[in-house]
């Protein structure tokens, strides 16, 4: 089954909470008003390798903290040291959708149209 995950920076999550667009309880974020829930994990989004290269091909990728430990990366504030490279990262959360036990999660490569429409409205700020 495909995993339709999303990355939310800490700044964006703070803004959404202030605007009342999400609720966060423990490690679960709920988008309002559609009530789509996501299990959150602390993660980083790789944006730049400080020496100008990208030998590990991490720029543009998101890794949760467990993955960083497994790969031998060291995360401190807005940077990750991996091997001989230092990366600038954005701190945030990786959200994995939580499907209601009565709902059928998406299969194949497609997401049901209703979910896509609801997420599009949310990200565009339309309720």
C-alpha positions, 0 to 999 in steps of 0.5 A: 500500500502506498504511503501518502505522507507529508512533511510539516515544518515546525514553523508551519505547524505553529502557524496552523495551530495559531490559526485553528487549522489543526489540532495536535494531541500527543503525536497526532495532528488532525486537519480541521474541519475535515478531521483527517488525522496524521501520526507525527514523527520528528523529522528533517527536510534536507535543503542544502549541503553546506560545501555545495555538493550532495554526495549522499543525494539527500537534498530534497529528502525528508528523514525522520529521527530514527532514519537519521540514527540508522544511517549514522547522521548527527542532527543538531538544531538546523543541521545534520552531519552525515559522513564528511558532509554538513547539511542545512535542514528544516526541522519539523514532522513527518505525517503518516495518514491515520485511516479510520478503521471503517474507511478503506485506505487508498490502494495502488497509486491513486488517492481517492478524489475526496481526500485530494480535494479536502487536502487541497482545500486545506493547503490553500486555506479554504474551508 
